[in-house]
Every structure is written in structure tokens, then in C-alpha cells.
Amino acid sequence: MSERSVLIIGGGIIGLCSAYYLVNKGWRVTVLERSKTDFAGTSYGNAGLIVPSHFVPIASRGMMTAGLKMALNPTAAFGARPMTPGFRNWAMRSSRFALSDHASRVAPYIRDLNLLSQREYDEMLPAIGMPDHPKKRGLYMVAESQHCMDELAHFQVAAMDLGLESHLLSREEVSEQLSIQINSFGGVHFLCDSDLPPHQVMEKLKAYLSSVGVDLQYECEVQDFKATNGKIRAVRTNKGDFSADEYVLAAGSWTGKLANQLRLNLPMLPGKGHSMTLTGLSQVSSAPVLLEEGKIAINPMVDGVRISGNFVLGDWGSKPIRQRITAVQQRLQKVIPAWQSHNFSKESIWVGFRPCTPDGLPYLGRVGAWENLTLAAGHAMMGMSLGPATGRLVSQILTGEKTSLPISALSPERKI
Ligand SMILES: Cc1cc2nc3c(=O)[nH]c(=O)nc-3n(C[C@H](O)[C@H](O)[C@H](O)COP(=O)(O)OP(=O)(O)OC[C@H]3O[C@@H](n4cnc5c(N)ncnc54)[C@H](O)[C@@H]3O)c2cc1C
């Protein structure tokens, strides 16, 4: 059979992982990315946590309740922009899922997707020149109050029921195991989780893909589709038309807008977040930490300690939100005494957009209307974790092989 060709729209972790598995199966692959080569979008500045422990989707009763409590507080971890077009529609759909048994039904499936991805990372990272990653240090979820600790203990039982290795820790054990004093009420060590430095992974992936012949087109924005008789014939970009046998739409938070042009209705909103990478700290934790109440992730990486947080639903703005960042910094100084004297005001702040679907599951699969289109987007706060599993599944969809996991729950045509 002659070499088949595929155009992937979007050069984030999902697009690049799809390219990785497809080129390794002999496909001629082109990736179209509208940003410059040296940009650092959502797949670069995130926390880098690989999280089987995050088996609860955003469309859950707990997250909805927490979100509603925080929504009016301008310094809280969670916020919302309800005037954003599509917000009402998204929120109504999402709350229907949150108030049903959806979260407990999909938890084993989200776990399996994550575990598949971890296995794929174990093979992919050495192959692209990162033999020491992912780091198997686990994730420490830490509570700052007794109430939160009780919730964490409850959550840990659910994790154990799903076969996810984890240990409950006292406040002394938290500080001792992390080699830094943390003012907490205790926590849970999720040994099932791992971590990686997202920026390096993205750069290594790009270098690997170029070396094996993938055509990475930067500053190439897809503006429109040329499609007839149920088939996409080409995409129109600022660099001219590109065509291929197959098309993969992996444009992160922007996927819904692009899909509209193909008359597909994929409700999506961005969940804007921030990160900063601190250097020069006198003490750092020996493993990643998640401060549960503030939803602040702390990941000690090769080039500094990455702090990430905030989730502002529906916010497309590229500017950091100062009030929320200050609250994150103050919380860190309260919980980690060794960081009290750190001057946070000089830190540069990165902004990213989690692509969120109303039920908290990605859109992955084909659609009836277009025979040569595959959707791969909407991974919310787990896109870095689920990149390789998604890439593997995309390659199996395109080649018509049996998929490593059933994917009907992710169908872009499911009832949302
Ligand atoms: C603060 C923060 C912390 C996070 N922490 C974690 C974590 O610890 N673990 C985890 O698993 N996930 C985490 N995430 C989520 C994760 O970063 C995302 O789910 C993931 O990066 C999404 O990848 P993507 O490839 O779908 O989208 P993106 O990385 O956004 O890539 C999509 C690409 O498509 C391009 N594009 C859009 N429109 C067009 C067009 N018309 N033409 C051409 N190109 C186009 C965009 O420029 C973009 O580069 C975090 C996110 C944030 C914001």
C-alpha cells in the first residue's frame, strides 16, 4: 500500500503525540501550528504531573460545589467568566453530568486511560532522548485543614478501591518525606503518579519528529476547510492550502471554534491557569506536591520549581490575573516557611488554557459527517498525562486497528 498522509492541526502535546505514533507506523505526517517555533503554549508551562490519581472529572458534584463556593471570590483558586459566549450552554450541560452518577461511572475509565498513557510515556520518553523520565516520585496531596484531610482520607479509599497505590500520611510524615517543612494537617502520597518537565518533553518531541521526517509547519494558521461530499479535501491557511488523506483536529481549547466551521457542535471552554518557575530557592521539596485547598501544584523540575494554579472557566484573556497570583504566592509562603523570604514579585507568569468539555472527557474519534476527520481535544487538566494514550489511540483509529481501550465513551458524537 502506498504511504498514507495525514495533516494534524495543532502542535500541542496531543498533536505531537499523534504525529509520533503515526510517523512510526509509516504515515507521511504534517503538523500545522499557528504559533512560532519558540512559543510556549498550554502544553509547555503546565505542572507536568502524570496523574492516574485524578480519576474524578471536572463534571462532578464535588468540583461543582467547590467551584460555586469560590466563583465570587476574586482571589480563589477557581473563577468563572459567565458572560463568555457559550458559557451558559456549557455550564448547564456540565451541571447535568455533575448531578448524576457520571463521575463514579467514568472513574475506572479515566484511570485506565491514564495508566495506558503512563506505559506509553515509559517507552516514548527514552526513545526521544529522555531516559530518566518520567520521574516516579508520586504526588503528595496535602491538606491545610482537618476538614480537607478528612476529605482526602475518603478520596484515598476510593483510589485504593480503583487499585491506585497510595498512603495516608500524618503532618510529620509529609514534611519528613518531602524533606521540607510543610504546614499541613497531613496528606496522601499517590505512588501511582509520576511527573516530567513539559517544556523539555515538547522540545525533544519536536526534535525527534523532525529527525524522522515529520513536516512541522509553524506560523501556519488553519483558517478554513475545503470539504465536499462528506470528505475534507484541503485546509486553507495563511501559508496556502494543505491537503492529505486524513485530518486530525487537535487544536486544544480552540478546537470547538474550528469544528464549527465544519458544522460540528463541540461545546468547549478554556480553563485559564497560571504557572511560574522559581529558581534560587534555598530549599525545595523532593517530590511534587498538590496543596489541596488552593489547588496549587508544586513540581521540582530540572530548571526550577514549577508552581501552577488557578482555573478560570471561560477566560480567553492572555494576561495573568494579578489578584489570583498574589493569593497563590501568599498561600505558598504560609504553608512553606522556608519560602517566606522569597521575592515573588519578580517572577514571570505564564498563562495556559485547559481545553474543557462539559462532561470532563476528551473528544476522541471520528464523526459521521466527515469520513477523513478525527477529533482529539478537550483533555482539560489532564492533557499532559493523556498525550501518549491519545496519540496511540488516534493512530489506531486511522489505521483501523483495534484500539488499546474502547473509545465509545469519548466519541465526539456522544450525548452531551
Ligand atoms: C496551569 C496549568 C497546569 C496544568 N497542569 C497539568 C498537569 O500537571 N498534568 C496534565 O496532564 N495536564 C495539565 N494541564 C493541562 C494540559 O496542559 C492541557 O490539557 C494540554 O496541554 C492540552 O494539550 P493540547 O495539545 O490539547 O492543546 P494545546 O497545548 O493548547 O495545543 C493546541 C495547539 O493548537 C494550536 N492552534 C489552535 N488553533 C489553530 C489553528 N487555527 N491553526 C493552527 N494551529 C492552531 C494552538 O496554537 C496550540 O499550540 C495544565 C494546564 C494548565 C493551564
The ligand as a Tripos MOL2 file, in Angstrom:
@<TRIPOS>MOLECULE
LIG
   53    58     1     0     0
SMALL
NO_CHARGES

@<TRIPOS>ATOM
      1 C1         -1.8270   25.8630   34.8240 C.3       1 LIG1
      2 C2         -1.9890   24.5340   34.1430 C.ar      1 LIG1
      3 C3         -1.4730   23.3930   34.7330 C.ar      1 LIG1
      4 C4         -1.6450   22.1560   34.1280 C.ar      1 LIG1
      5 N1         -1.0870   21.0460   34.6950 N.ar      1 LIG1
      6 C5         -1.2350   19.8320   34.1050 C.ar      1 LIG1
      7 C6         -0.6380   18.6730   34.6770 C.ar      1 LIG1
      8 O1          0.0530   18.7370   35.6760 O.2       1 LIG1
      9 N2         -0.8560   17.4710   34.0840 N.ar      1 LIG1
     10 C7         -1.6220   17.3540   32.9560 C.ar      1 LIG1
     11 O2         -1.8150   16.2350   32.4860 O.2       1 LIG1
     12 N3         -2.1680   18.4500   32.3600 N.ar      1 LIG1
     13 C8         -2.0030   19.6700   32.9140 C.ar      1 LIG1
     14 N4         -2.5710   20.7820   32.3550 N.ar      1 LIG1
     15 C9         -3.4250   20.6100   31.1690 C.3       1 LIG1
     16 C10        -2.6100   20.4260   29.9070 C.3       1 LIG1
     17 O3         -1.6180   21.4230   29.8510 O.3       1 LIG1
     18 C11        -3.5370   20.5230   28.6790 C.3       1 LIG1
     19 O4         -4.6180   19.6320   28.8170 O.3       1 LIG1
     20 C12        -2.7830   20.1560   27.4090 C.3       1 LIG1
     21 O5         -1.6080   20.9060   27.2800 O.3       1 LIG1
     22 C13        -3.6530   20.3720   26.1710 C.3       1 LIG1
     23 O6         -2.9030   19.9640   25.0610 O.3       1 LIG1
     24 P1         -3.4720   20.1670   23.5940 P.3       1 LIG1
     25 O7         -2.4590   19.6570   22.6610 O.co2     1 LIG1
     26 O8         -4.8570   19.6090   23.5210 O.co2     1 LIG1
     27 O9         -3.6690   21.7440   23.4550 O.3       1 LIG1
     28 P2         -2.5680   22.9080   23.2880 P.3       1 LIG1
     29 O10        -1.3360   22.6100   24.0080 O.co2     1 LIG1
     30 O11        -3.2890   24.1800   23.5730 O.co2     1 LIG1
     31 O12        -2.2300   22.8190   21.7510 O.3       1 LIG1
     32 C14        -3.1600   23.1960   20.7610 C.3       1 LIG1
     33 C15        -2.3940   23.9450   19.7000 C.3       1 LIG1
     34 O13        -3.2560   24.2380   18.6040 O.3       1 LIG1
     35 C16        -2.8390   25.4520   18.0400 C.3       1 LIG1
     36 N5         -3.9170   26.0050   17.2190 N.ar      1 LIG1
     37 C17        -5.1040   26.4950   17.6420 C.ar      1 LIG1
     38 N6         -5.8320   26.9320   16.6020 N.ar      1 LIG1
     39 C18        -5.0850   26.7130   15.4940 C.ar      1 LIG1
     40 C19        -5.2840   26.9720   14.1070 C.ar      1 LIG1
     41 N7         -6.4140   27.5440   13.6690 N.pl3     1 LIG1
     42 N8         -4.3160   26.6320   13.2340 N.ar      1 LIG1
     43 C20        -3.1410   26.0510   13.6690 C.ar      1 LIG1
     44 N9         -2.9030   25.8180   14.9740 N.ar      1 LIG1
     45 C21        -3.8560   26.1220   15.8770 C.ar      1 LIG1
     46 C22        -2.5050   26.2990   19.2650 C.3       1 LIG1
     47 O14        -1.6210   27.3590   18.9240 O.3       1 LIG1
     48 C23        -1.8790   25.2780   20.1970 C.3       1 LIG1
     49 O15        -0.4710   25.2840   20.1350 O.3       1 LIG1
     50 C24        -2.3850   22.0500   32.9130 C.ar      1 LIG1
     51 C25        -2.8750   23.2010   32.3070 C.ar      1 LIG1
     52 C26        -2.6800   24.4390   32.9040 C.ar      1 LIG1
     53 C27        -3.2100   25.6640   32.2150 C.3       1 LIG1
@<TRIPOS>BOND
     1     1     2 1
     2     2     3 ar
     3     2    52 ar
     4     3     4 ar
     5     4     5 ar
     6     4    50 ar
     7     5     6 ar
     8     6     7 ar
     9     6    13 1
    10     7     8 2
    11     7     9 ar
    12     9    10 ar
    13    10    11 2
    14    10    12 ar
    15    12    13 ar
    16    13    14 ar
    17    14    15 1
    18    14    50 ar
    19    15    16 1
    20    16    17 1
    21    16    18 1
    22    18    19 1
    23    18    20 1
    24    20    21 1
    25    20    22 1
    26    22    23 1
    27    23    24 1
    28    24    25 2
    29    24    26 1
    30    24    27 1
    31    27    28 1
    32    28    29 2
    33    28    30 1
    34    28    31 1
    35    31    32 1
    36    32    33 1
    37    33    34 1
    38    33    48 1
    39    34    35 1
    40    35    36 1
    41    35    46 1
    42    36    37 ar
    43    36    45 ar
    44    37    38 ar
    45    38    39 ar
    46    39    40 ar
    47    39    45 ar
    48    40    41 1
    49    40    42 ar
    50    42    43 ar
    51    43    44 ar
    52    44    45 ar
    53    46    47 1
    54    46    48 1
    55    48    49 1
    56    50    51 ar
    57    51    52 ar
    58    52    53 1
@<TRIPOS>SUBSTRUCTURE
     1 LIG1         1 GROUP 0 **** ****
